[in-house]
C-alpha cells in the first residue's frame, strides 16, 4: 500500500511538472537597425543615388543579395532555441520590396515571416518596419505617426510605426518602431529633435494607456540617444528600475545594461546603447495573465563582429571607411524575452 502511494505521488508530480513545462511558453521580440538596406533600382522620389550600381558605393545586385543573406542568417539566430524572434522591428529599409526579399531568404523561410511596412517622408528614403511570424502573431492593424515640428516645417524624418496584433492567440501587443533623428550637426542642434520624437512616442503610449491601462506596449528602435539622455528621462519618461514603474509608466531594461558598459553601437572606442526596447507596466505586473517581461539582451555573437584591425570587436559593417567589407550592419540587434 505504501509503495502504491509513493508511485501515485511520483506519477502526479511528474505529470504536473510536464504540464508546467508545456504551459510555459517563450516569445522573443527584437529590433535591428540593418544599415542601409536599399535595393539596386533608382527611385526618383527618394535620395538613393549612393546605393545604385553606378553610385559611389557600387551597390550591385551581388552585394545586395549578399547583404540579404547575411541579415537573414543573423535574424535566424536570434532566440533560435526559443523558436526564433516572433516580431522584429527594423530600421533603415528603403521599401517593402527589400523586406519581402529579406523574408524570402532560405534562412528565414521556415519562420514564415510577414511584413508590416509604411513609406515615410524621410529624405534619405529609409523607413522603420516590422517582420513577424505569421504562425504566432496575428496582425490586427498598423498605423504610422509623423513627427511634425512647427518651427521646422521642412524637417522630415522617419515615421513611427504602431503595429497591433495578437501573440499566440493570447495577448494583444502594441509595438512601436522608432528611428529617432540622428546627432548630425552636433548634440546641441539635434537634441531638440530627439526630444520631440520622444514626446511623440510618449503621446502614442499615453493614447493607448488611456483606452486600456493594462495595454501591453513595447517601444523599440534606434533612438540615437542613450538611456540616460533627457529625451529618454524627460521626453519618454522611462524608468530604469522596475520598483519605480507605476501603471502608466514604461520600463527601460537597457538602462542597467548601459551602466554596465554594454552597448549596441560603437563609436570612437565608446559603446552606446542607442538601440533600445522598453515595455509598459502590464508586461511587468505579475497579476496580469499572459506574457510577462523576463530579460533584455544585445545579440552580439562573434560572426557579427569585426575580426581584426582598429575596429576589432565592433559590429561587422557592410561598408567600412567607404570600402565594401561584406558584413551585416553597424549595429547589433537587441531583443527581449517574454514568458507566460
N, C-alpha and C positions, 0 to 999 in steps of 0.2 A: 504493500500500500504506500509506504513512504517513498519507495523508488518511483512509483507511478506519479505521485505528486510532484516530485523533483522533475521528472520527464515532462509533465504537463507545464510546469512553470517555465522550464527552459524553452519549450516549444513556443509558448505565448510570448516570452521575452524576445526570441529571435524573430517571430512574426511582427512584433511591434517595432523592433529595430529596423527590419526590412521595410516596413510601411513608412517609417520616418525617413529613411534614406530616399525612398521613391517619392515621398511627398515633397521633399526639399528640392527646389529647382533653382538653377542659376541663370542669370541673364547678364550679358556683357554689353555695355553701352560705351561707345568711343567717339573720339574726334581726331581728325588727321588733316593738317594743312599739307596738301600734296604738292605744293610748289609748282605753279605754272603748268597745269595740265591743259595745254592747248592742243587743238587738232592742227593739221598742216594746211588747211584751206583758209584763204583770206575772207574775213567778214568785214565788210566796209562800214558796218555800224559799230565796230569795236577797234581799239588800238592793239591789233595783234600782229603788227608787221615784224616785230622781233622774232616771232615764232612761226616763220614760214621757211620753206626750203631754201629760198634765196635771201633770207633775212640774216641779221648779224649772228644768230645762234645756229644757222643752218639746220633748222628743225625739220628733218627729213621724216619720211614715213617709217624708216627703220628705227630712228631714235624714238619716235612716238610709240611705236609698238614695243620697244624695249622698256620704255617708262611704264607702259600699261602692265607689262609682265612683272616688272619689279614691284609696282604698287599692289598688284593683285596678290602676289606671294606674301608681301608684308601684311596685308589686311587679313589674309587667310590664316596667319599665325597668331593673331590677337585673340586670346582666350580660346585657343584651339581645343584645349582639354575640356572646356565648358560648352562646347557646341559652336564656338566662333562668336564674333561680335554681332549682336542681333540688330542693332541700329548704329550706324556710323555717320556722324556729321563730317562733312568735308568742306574745305575752302580752297580757293584759287583754282576753280574749274571753269573752263570757258563756256561750256554749254551742256545741254542734255546729251548730246551725241557722245562726248568724251566719257560721260558716266555710263552710258549704255555699252560703249566699247570696253570700259573697265569691268563691269559686272559680267560681261560675256567671256572674260578670260578663263581658261581652264581651271585655274586655282580657285576661282570664285563660283563657278557654275554649280558645284554641289550645294552651295548655301542658298541658292535661289533668290538672289538679291533683286529687289525692285528699286526704282529711282524716284525721288521726290526733288524736283528742281524748279527754280524760278529765275528768269533773266533779270539781273539787277542793272541799275543805271551806272554802275562803276565805270570810270573812264578807261581802265585797263581791260574791261570786258570780262572780269572774273567774278564768280558768284560763290555763295555758300549753297550747300545742298545736303541731301541725305541719301544713303542707300540702306535698305532694311531687308531682313529675311522675310520674304512673303509668307513662309510657313509658320512663322512665330509672331509676326507683327501685322495686325490688320489695320490698314490705312483708313482713316476717317476723313481728314481734311488737312490742307496746308494753307498757310496764309502769310504773305510777305509783309514786312513792316519797313517803310522807307525812312531813313534818317533825314530830317529836314532841319536846317539851322537857319533861322530867319535872317540873321545878319550876314549870311554867306549863301546867297541864292544860287550861286553857280557851283557850290560844293556838292560833289556826288561821291557816294561810296557804296559798299555792298549793302543790300537789304538784309535785314534779319528775318530768318525764315522759321515760322512756327509749324511744327508737324504734330498732328494729333493722331493717336492710334491706340489699339488695344494689344497689350503684350500677353501672349499665351492665353488668350481668351479670359483673362482675369483682371488685369489692371489697365485703366486708361492712363496713358502717359502724354504729357505735353512737353515737347522738346523744342528748344530754341537754339538754332545755329547762328553763330556770330563770326564776323571778321571785322573787328573794330579798326578805325583809321590808324595808320602806321605812325611812327615817330619821324617821318620825313619832314625836314625843315626844323628839327630840333624839338626838345621836350617842351619848352615854354610855348612854342607856337602850336604844337599838336595836342597837348594835354586837354585843352577845352573840347576838342573834337571827340576824344575818347570819353570825356565826362558826359557829353551829350549822348553818345552811343550807350553808355551805361544807364543813363536815365531813361532812354527808350526801352532798353531791356527790362528795367525795373517796372516801367509802366505796363509792359506786356504781362509780367509776372503778377502785378497787382490786379490787373483786369481779370486774370484767371482766378486768383485767390478771392476776389470779391464775389465771384459767382459761386465758387466752391472752396472754402478754406482748407479742405483736405485734398486739394488737387495735387497730384504727383508731377512735379515740374522738374525738368532737367535743363539747365542752361549750360551751353558748351560753346567753345570756339577759340580762335586765335584772337585774344583780347588786346594784344600788343602792350599790355601792362602786367606787372607782377601782382601777386595777391595783396601786397601792402600798399598799392597805389591808391590815390584819392578816388579815382574812378571806381575802384572796387569797394572801398570802405564807405565813401560818402555817396557816390552815384548809385551803385548797385546795392549798397547797404548789406554786404555779405559778411557773415560771421565766420571766424576762423576756428572757433571752439564749439563743439556740439552743445555743451552746457549753456551756451549763450543764445542758442537758437530757440525762438518762440514761434508760434503758429504762422505768423505772416513773414517770417524771416527765411533766408536761404543760407545754406551752409557751404563753405568753400573748403573741401578737404585738401586742396592744393596748398593751403596756407602753411601747414606744418611741413609738408614736403619741401617747399621753397626755403623755409627757415633751416631745414636740414641740409641745404645745399644741392637739392635735386632740381633739375631743370629739363625742359623740353626743347630748348633752343639755346645755342651757344654763340656768343659774340664777344670778340676781343678777350678771350680767356675767362669770360664770365658766363655762368649758366643762369638763364632766365626761365621762369615758369609762366610764359605768356599763353600757353595752351592750357585751358582750364575747363573743368567740369564741376558744376555746382548743383545742389539738389535742394528741394523745398523741404519744409518740416515734416510733411506727410511721409516722406521716404525715410525719415529717422524715427518716427513715432511707432514704438513697439505695440501700441494699442490698435493701430490700423491693420487691417487684413492685407494680404498680398505681399508684393515685393517690398524689400527694405534695402537701404544702402548698407554695404558691408565694408568696402575699401576702394581706394583710388590708386592708380598706378601710371607711371610713364613706361611705355613699351620701347625698350632700347636694347634689343639683342645685338650681338656682335655684327651680324650681317648688315645692320642699319648704320654702322659706324665707319668712319673713315679709318683705313688701316694704318696709314703712315703719313709722315710729313708734319708740317706745322699745325695741321688741323686734325691730327690723330685723335680719335675718340669723339669728334664732332659728328653730327648727322651726315651721312654719306649723300651728297647732293648730286643732282643731275648735271649741273654746271658748277664749276669752282673757278673763281677768278676769270670768268668769261670763257673758260675752256670746258669742253664736254668731258665729263667724268663718268657718266653712265650709271649714276646712283639713283637714289629714291627721292629724297626731299631734304630741305634744310631744317625740318622739324621732325621730332619724334612724335608718334601718336600717343595719345593719352586715353585712358579708359577707366570706367568704374565697374564694380561688381555689385549686382543686386541678387538677393536670395529671398525665397519665400518657402 
